[in-house]
Amino acid sequence: MSDFIKHECGIAMLRLLKPVQFYTKKYGTSLYGLNKMYLLLEKQHNRGQDGVGLANVKLDVSAGKRYISRKRSIATNPIQDVFKQINRRFVDLQKTNPEKLQDPIWLKENLPFTGELFLGHLRYGTYGENTIEQCHPFLRQNNWKTRNLVLAGNFNMTNVEELFDQLVELGQHPKQMSDTVTILEKIGHFLDEANTRIYSKHKSKCDKKEITKKIEQELDVQDILAHSAKHWDGGYVMCGMIGHGDAFALRDPNAIRPAYYYQDEEIVVVASERPVIQTAFNVKATKIKEIKRGHALIIKKEGQVLEKKIKKPQARKACSF
């Protein structure tokens, strides 16, 4: 690596593994996931005060219903500002129709940030101006669920120009020369290729709605990430959500950027700091694992959790920030 690795941002990802009504019944609130995301971000707010973003993906909603939501802020207190904006709808509902706040199915169908998959980011600016456009998560949108990509990360790529040139060689026209845009579009390129390949495989024997389900089932996130990360050089933890519900957290092969996770029957959570998970979910440190060097934690839509090698692990060079 040729450049100095700069300071770190913070990430938090949460997947609810049970139906949304489970959490309302057990914990007495339909906003369990949202409340936990606030804790995960607030407990590591030291990792970035330049901006905050939060995105949510809902699983299996009806056609015509929004299933990806995002809020970002560069306000003086961005965590509080983001959640104030998000919670405004729930505050209004409490005043007008409070019983609906205890109806998780209704909330999921009608209000944003009530789905099963969350991705949050705390920005410590290392590139560009401090504008809302620089705040993660970033979206790559499409009318096919399985081509939608939400991405946030703690990273500093040292070969951005090379990665940019590779996108141009693929025929793309990147809108910006930044590590975030190049990474988003590189993963998006191989995500598109995987969609096309699976579609072509089934188009002669399935109708189009059936093919959509086949794509959801057969998308190989490990393969997509392996192709995408082939030429990445730098320290990184990439967290992503695909529109239909697959998710991943990928760590660089030198473990420069930190990434920890915890899993039980109810949730899978990823964060930049181990104590954050301990506090937010009241679990012992021994229960929390570190994502291995060059590996990705992959959470499939059906709830299967896998840790897969993406790049060959190298000498450990963890940053002390």
VMD Tcl script that draws the C-alpha trace (Angstrom):
set ca {
  {0.00 0.00 0.00}
  {1.41 3.35 -1.03}
  {-0.52 5.90 1.03}
  {-0.98 6.58 4.73}
  {-4.12 5.00 6.18}
  {-6.23 7.72 7.79}
  {-8.56 7.67 10.78}
  {-11.63 5.50 11.02}
  {-15.38 5.80 10.67}
  {-17.88 3.60 12.49}
  {-20.32 1.04 11.16}
  {-23.24 -0.87 12.63}
  {-25.41 -3.51 10.96}
  {-28.32 -5.38 12.47}
  {-30.44 -8.21 11.12}
  {-33.57 -9.32 12.95}
  {-33.87 -13.07 12.44}
  {-37.43 -13.47 13.77}
  {-40.69 -12.09 12.35}
  {-41.21 -8.46 13.38}
  {-44.15 -9.34 15.65}
  {-41.81 -11.50 17.78}
  {-39.97 -8.44 19.08}
  {-43.17 -6.55 19.86}
  {-44.45 -9.45 21.93}
  {-41.15 -10.12 23.75}
  {-39.81 -6.60 24.24}
  {-43.00 -4.55 24.27}
  {-42.12 -2.31 21.33}
  {-42.46 -2.53 17.58}
  {-39.34 -0.34 17.26}
  {-36.89 -2.84 18.75}
  {-34.51 -2.80 15.78}
  {-34.56 0.98 15.44}
  {-33.92 1.45 19.16}
  {-30.97 -0.94 19.06}
  {-29.49 0.93 16.10}
  {-29.61 4.15 18.08}
  {-27.62 2.47 20.86}
  {-25.09 0.98 18.42}
  {-24.43 4.38 16.85}
  {-24.52 6.44 20.03}
  {-22.10 4.11 21.87}
  {-19.48 4.60 19.14}
  {-20.18 8.26 18.29}
  {-16.50 8.98 18.94}
  {-15.73 7.31 15.61}
  {-17.26 10.13 13.58}
  {-19.16 13.36 14.13}
  {-18.97 14.69 10.55}
  {-22.14 12.92 9.50}
  {-24.47 10.00 10.22}
  {-26.62 7.82 8.02}
  {-29.08 5.00 8.58}
  {-30.76 2.69 6.06}
  {-33.35 -0.05 6.43}
  {-34.46 -2.91 4.17}
  {-37.81 -4.66 4.59}
  {-38.19 -8.29 3.59}
  {-41.05 -9.59 1.46}
  {-43.20 -6.47 1.27}
  {-45.96 -6.13 -1.32}
  {-45.18 -4.72 -4.75}
  {-45.68 -0.96 -4.77}
  {-44.55 -0.59 -1.17}
  {-41.25 1.07 -0.34}
  {-38.77 -1.46 1.02}
  {-35.58 0.64 1.28}
  {-35.42 3.74 3.47}
  {-32.50 6.06 4.23}
  {-31.84 9.17 6.32}
  {-28.58 11.10 6.55}
  {-27.46 14.19 8.47}
  {-24.48 16.51 8.81}
  {-26.11 18.55 11.59}
  {-24.18 19.52 14.72}
  {-25.54 16.43 16.52}
  {-26.12 14.15 13.53}
  {-27.18 10.99 15.43}
  {-29.90 12.86 17.29}
  {-30.94 14.67 14.11}
  {-31.29 11.46 12.07}
  {-33.38 9.72 14.71}
  {-35.47 12.85 15.32}
  {-36.38 12.84 11.62}
  {-37.13 9.11 11.64}
  {-39.11 9.13 14.89}
  {-41.30 12.08 13.87}
  {-43.75 9.71 12.13}
  {-43.98 7.50 15.20}
  {-44.55 10.49 17.48}
  {-47.37 11.66 15.22}
  {-48.86 8.15 15.18}
  {-48.75 8.03 18.98}
  {-50.96 11.12 19.02}
  {-53.41 10.09 16.30}
  {-53.61 6.29 16.39}
  {-51.50 4.86 19.25}
  {-52.72 1.27 18.90}
  {-51.02 1.07 15.51}
  {-47.63 1.52 17.22}
  {-48.17 -1.95 18.67}
  {-49.03 -3.45 15.29}
  {-45.67 -4.36 13.69}
  {-47.29 -5.77 10.55}
  {-49.14 -2.51 9.90}
  {-45.99 -0.50 10.62}
  {-43.92 -2.59 8.23}
  {-46.47 -2.10 5.46}
  {-46.93 1.62 6.04}
  {-43.99 3.37 7.71}
  {-40.24 3.47 6.94}
  {-37.53 1.99 9.18}
  {-39.76 -0.84 10.42}
  {-38.09 -3.70 8.52}
  {-35.68 -6.43 9.50}
  {-32.32 -5.21 8.18}
  {-30.50 -2.04 9.29}
  {-27.20 -0.41 8.30}
  {-25.79 2.64 10.09}
  {-22.66 4.72 9.57}
  {-20.72 7.39 11.46}
  {-18.57 9.53 9.19}
  {-15.07 10.72 9.96}
  {-14.34 12.73 6.83}
  {-11.29 11.56 4.86}
  {-12.34 12.59 1.37}
  {-14.12 15.55 -0.17}
  {-16.21 18.22 1.47}
  {-18.44 17.63 4.45}
  {-21.71 17.54 2.52}
  {-24.76 15.32 2.80}
  {-23.74 13.64 -0.48}
  {-20.59 12.33 1.22}
  {-22.54 10.59 3.99}
  {-22.99 6.83 3.93}
  {-24.93 4.64 3.34}
  {-24.84 5.01 -0.44}
  {-27.60 3.62 -2.66}
  {-27.41 1.97 -6.08}
  {-31.03 1.69 -7.11}
  {-32.89 -0.47 -9.59}
  {-36.44 -1.70 -10.17}
  {-35.26 -5.27 -9.56}
  {-34.84 -5.91 -5.84}
  {-31.79 -8.08 -6.35}
  {-29.95 -5.29 -8.20}
  {-30.41 -2.73 -5.42}
  {-27.34 -2.19 -3.27}
  {-26.93 -0.21 -0.04}
  {-23.31 0.29 1.01}
  {-21.51 1.83 3.97}
  {-18.01 1.34 5.22}
  {-14.99 2.26 7.23}
  {-12.29 2.42 4.61}
  {-9.54 4.33 2.88}
  {-8.49 2.93 -0.48}
  {-4.97 3.74 -1.58}
  {-5.46 3.02 -5.30}
  {-8.62 4.99 -6.14}
  {-7.36 6.13 -9.57}
  {-6.65 2.53 -10.58}
  {-10.10 1.41 -9.44}
  {-11.70 4.35 -11.28}
  {-9.87 3.46 -14.49}
  {-11.08 -0.14 -14.20}
  {-14.69 1.07 -14.12}
  {-14.09 3.16 -17.22}
  {-12.61 0.12 -18.95}
  {-15.80 -1.78 -18.11}
  {-17.70 0.86 -20.05}
  {-19.07 2.74 -17.05}
  {-19.10 6.51 -16.55}
  {-18.44 7.04 -12.82}
  {-19.91 10.30 -11.54}
  {-17.06 10.92 -9.10}
  {-13.50 9.77 -8.48}
  {-13.84 8.66 -4.86}
  {-13.24 5.38 -3.08}
  {-16.90 5.12 -2.07}
  {-18.29 5.57 -5.58}
  {-15.75 3.24 -7.17}
  {-16.40 0.52 -4.59}
  {-20.18 0.87 -4.88}
  {-20.06 0.63 -8.65}
  {-17.58 -2.24 -8.68}
  {-19.75 -4.37 -6.41}
  {-22.79 -3.23 -8.38}
  {-21.19 -4.33 -11.64}
  {-20.66 -7.90 -10.44}
  {-24.08 -7.92 -8.77}
  {-25.60 -7.03 -12.15}
  {-23.57 -9.74 -13.87}
  {-24.75 -12.34 -11.35}
  {-28.39 -11.28 -11.87}
  {-28.03 -11.55 -15.65}
  {-26.35 -14.94 -15.45}
  {-29.07 -16.45 -13.24}
  {-31.81 -14.87 -15.35}
  {-30.35 -16.36 -18.53}
  {-30.06 -19.76 -16.87}
  {-33.79 -19.92 -16.06}
  {-35.52 -17.80 -18.72}
  {-36.42 -20.73 -20.97}
  {-38.12 -22.76 -18.23}
  {-39.57 -20.26 -15.72}
  {-41.83 -17.24 -15.91}
  {-40.32 -13.90 -14.93}
  {-41.78 -13.80 -11.41}
  {-40.39 -17.25 -10.73}
  {-36.98 -16.15 -12.03}
  {-36.95 -13.32 -9.50}
  {-37.23 -15.90 -6.70}
  {-34.51 -18.01 -8.32}
  {-32.18 -15.01 -8.37}
  {-32.83 -14.33 -4.67}
  {-32.02 -17.94 -3.84}
  {-29.00 -18.35 -6.09}
  {-27.12 -15.08 -5.70}
  {-23.61 -15.99 -4.57}
  {-22.51 -13.07 -2.39}
  {-19.12 -14.65 -1.76}
  {-18.42 -14.81 -5.49}
  {-19.63 -11.25 -6.09}
  {-17.35 -9.90 -3.35}
  {-14.36 -11.98 -4.45}
  {-14.54 -10.50 -7.96}
  {-15.20 -6.99 -6.66}
  {-12.36 -6.91 -4.12}
  {-9.72 -8.47 -6.36}
  {-7.76 -5.22 -6.83}
  {-8.71 -3.35 -3.65}
  {-5.72 -1.93 -1.76}
  {-6.23 -0.34 1.63}
  {-7.88 -0.78 4.98}
  {-11.59 -1.48 4.94}
  {-14.73 -2.92 6.42}
  {-17.53 -2.88 3.84}
  {-21.11 -3.45 4.93}
  {-23.80 -3.93 2.34}
  {-27.45 -4.82 1.97}
  {-29.00 -6.13 -1.25}
  {-32.60 -5.10 -1.88}
  {-34.18 -8.53 -1.41}
  {-32.50 -9.09 1.99}
  {-29.00 -10.57 1.68}
  {-26.35 -8.66 3.64}
  {-22.60 -8.76 4.19}
  {-19.68 -7.29 6.15}
  {-16.29 -7.66 4.44}
  {-12.95 -7.06 6.18}
  {-9.60 -6.28 4.55}
  {-6.96 -9.06 4.48}
  {-4.63 -7.22 6.91}
  {-7.37 -6.55 9.48}
  {-6.48 -2.84 9.39}
  {-10.07 -1.88 10.09}
  {-11.91 -3.51 13.03}
  {-15.11 -5.55 12.74}
  {-16.90 -7.60 15.38}
  {-20.12 -9.57 15.33}
  {-22.53 -11.40 17.59}
  {-25.20 -13.90 16.65}
  {-27.99 -15.66 18.51}
  {-31.45 -16.96 17.60}
  {-32.92 -13.46 17.44}
  {-30.31 -11.20 15.85}
  {-27.04 -10.83 14.00}
  {-25.15 -7.62 14.75}
  {-21.91 -6.17 13.36}
  {-20.08 -3.15 14.78}
  {-16.69 -1.47 14.73}
  {-16.18 -1.99 18.47}
  {-16.70 -5.04 20.67}
  {-17.85 -3.11 23.81}
  {-20.63 -1.47 21.78}
  {-22.19 -4.87 21.08}
  {-21.67 -5.91 24.70}
  {-23.54 -2.86 25.97}
  {-26.32 -2.73 23.39}
  {-27.24 -6.40 23.75}
  {-26.00 -7.18 27.25}
  {-23.73 -10.03 26.17}
  {-20.33 -11.13 27.40}
  {-17.19 -10.25 25.45}
  {-16.43 -13.95 24.98}
  {-19.64 -14.32 22.93}
  {-18.54 -11.68 20.41}
  {-16.36 -12.71 17.49}
  {-13.98 -10.82 15.25}
  {-14.50 -11.10 11.49}
  {-11.41 -12.86 10.17}
  {-8.88 -11.16 7.92}
  {-10.01 -11.18 4.29}
  {-13.34 -12.77 5.19}
  {-16.94 -11.66 4.84}
  {-19.78 -12.31 7.23}
  {-22.68 -13.10 4.89}
  {-26.28 -13.08 6.10}
  {-28.67 -14.65 3.63}
  {-32.26 -13.53 3.33}
  {-33.45 -16.81 4.86}
  {-31.32 -16.12 7.96}
  {-28.33 -18.37 7.28}
  {-25.10 -16.80 8.57}
  {-21.78 -17.71 6.96}
  {-18.20 -16.48 7.28}
  {-16.48 -16.91 3.91}
  {-12.96 -16.15 2.67}
  {-12.90 -13.42 0.03}
  {-9.19 -12.55 -0.13}
  {-6.15 -14.41 1.16}
  {-5.37 -13.27 4.73}
  {-2.13 -11.27 5.07}
  {-0.01 -10.09 7.99}
  {-2.13 -8.40 10.65}
  {-1.75 -4.60 10.67}
  {-4.64 -3.49 12.84}
  {-4.95 0.27 13.26}
  {-4.85 1.56 16.85}
  {-7.24 4.53 16.31}
}
mol new
graphics top color blue
foreach p $ca { graphics top sphere $p radius 0.5 }
foreach p [lrange $ca 0 end-1] q [lrange $ca 1 end] { graphics top cylinder $p $q radius 0.2 }
display resetview
